[in-house]
C-alpha cells in the first residue's frame, strides 16, 4: 500500500447524493515511520527550573512521546471506525463525518444534532456523547429524547483535509455544513460546538439556515465594547478577565497568535516532526503543561492530525478567521442559543454575548474544562438535552 493510500475509503455510493462510505486504514510503513521519527527526536535544551512557564516541559513531552511510540495506531483507526462514516464534496472540499441514527420508533420524526469539535481535537472529541444522545435508553435515560447525530471533521481538519485553497474560515465552514444537513434531508436540526466548533456554530446562527432550531456552545468569544458594558459585568465575569480563567488563557495562547499570522511557516515543523506536533497540540490538553493529560485521548487526536497531514490547514483556519472576522463578528445571531459554562474553561461573559446573540440559556456547570465532552460527557449530554427540549 502506498503512502497515498494509507487512508482509504470504500466506493459504495448512496443513490441520492455522492456520499461515499469511509474507513480508516493505517499503512504499516506509517507506524514504522512515526516510531522512527520519535526515537530520533533532537530534544531542545530547557533552562533549569522553568517548568511550564515558557511552554511545554521537555520531560513531559518525552514521556508523551514514549507513550506514542508504543501506541497501536490501528486502535486509533478502530475508534474512528466505531461509527458509520461517510464523505462527500461540498464547495470543492471533501467533508468527512459520522452519521449515527437514533434508536426511535419507526416513522417518528427525526431531530438531528450537528456536533462540531475544536482544535487541537478531532471528531473523536464527541465519541463519548454519541451513544447517550442516539440511544438514551441504553445509557440509563429511557425517557430522554433520542437524536440523530452528525459529527463532521471540520473542513481542513483530520479526514476533511487538508484544505488546498484559501478562504476556509468559520463562515465558509458553516455554509458547507448547512449544505450537508440539507443534503442529509433534515428539516429540523441543532448544532453543538466547542472551541473552533463554537465559532462555526455561531456563524451558523448568523446564517440561520432553514431548519436550524438552536445553537448550543461552550463559548461565545465576546468582550466589553465600552466602559458602560464593562460596568454591567457580574463579579465572576470581571474576575475572569482580570485574573481568572480568561485572563490566564490570554496570557498563554501564543499558539493563536502564530496560527493567525504565519500558519504556513509553522506547518513545516508540525508536519515533519511528530514530537513538535505533540508538544504543540499538548498545551491545551495538559492545561498549558501544568496538569496531567488524558494521555490516550491526547495521543489519539494527535495521531489523526499526523496521519492526515492537517496540522497546517487546521492552523490556517485561525488566519482565515483573523482576516475575515468570522466567528467573532458582532452580526446578529437570531437563533435561540445556549451557553454551557465550565469552570476550568474560557468564561463566556453573558452581558457581552447578549449584545448580538439570542441567548436564551446560560448554565454554569459544577465541573469540567475545555474538553468537557471528553472529561464530563454526562454534563454535556444533560445540558444539550435540556436546551433542545426547551425548544
C-alpha positions, 0 to 999 in steps of 0.5 A: 500500500502506498503512502497515498493510500494509507487512508482509504475509503470504500466506493459504495455510493448512496443513490441520492447524493455522492456520499461515499462510505469511509474507513480508516486504514493505517499503512504499516510503513506509517507506524514504522515511520512515526516510531522512527521519527520519535526515537530520533527526536533532537530534544531542545535544551530547557533552562533549569527550573522553568517548568511550564512557564515558557511552554511545554516541559521537555520531560513531559513531552518525552514521556508523551512521546514514549507513550506514542511510540508504543501506541497501536495506531490501528486502535486509533483507526478502530475508534474512528471506525466505531461509527458509520462514516461517510464523505462527500464534496461540498464547495470543492472540499471533501467533508468527512463525518459520522452519521449515527441514527437514533434508536426511535420508533419507526416513522417518528420524526427525526431531530438531528444534532450537528456536533462540531469539535475544536482544535487541537481535537478531532471528531473523536472529541464527541465519541463519548456523547454519541451513544447517550444522545442516539440511544438514551435508553441504553445509557440509563435515560429511557425517557430522554429524547433520542437524536440523530447525530452528525459529527463532521471533521471540520473542513481542513481538519483530520479526514476533511483535509487538508484544505488546498485553497484559501478562504476556509474560515468559520463562515465558509465552514458553516455554509458547507455544513448547512449544505450537508444537513440539507443534503442529509434531508433534515428539516429540523436540526441543532448544532453543538460546538466547542472551541473552533466548533463554537465559532462555526456554530455561531456563524451558523446562527448568523446564517440561520439556515432553514431548519436550524432550531438552536445553537448550543456552545461552550463559548461565545468569544465576546468582550466589553465594547465600552466602559458602560458594558464593562460596568454591567459585568457580574463579579465572576465575569470581571474576575475572569478577565482580570485574573481568572480563567480568561485572563490566564488563557490570554496570557498563554495562547501564543499558539493563536497568535502564530496560527493567525499570522504565519500558519504556513511557516509553522506547518513545516515543523508540525508536519515533519516532526511528530514530537513538535506536533505533540508538544504543540497540540499538548498545551491545551490538553495538559492545561498549558503543561501544568496538569496531567493529560488524558494521555490516550485521548491526547495521543489519539487526536494527535495521531489523526492530525499526523496521519492526515497531514492537517496540522497546517490547514487546521492552523490556517483556519485561525488566519482565515478567521483573523482576516475575515472576522468570522466567528467573532463578528458582532452580526446578529445571531437570531437563533435561540442559543445556549451557553454551557459554562465550565469552570476550568474553561474560557468564561463566556461573559453573558452581558457581552454575548447578549449584545448580538446573540439570542441567548436564551440559556446560560448554565454554569456547570459544577465541573469540567474544562475545555474538553468537557465532552471528553472529561464530563460527557454526562454534563454535556449530554444533560445540558444539550438535552435540556436546551433542545427540549426547551425548544 
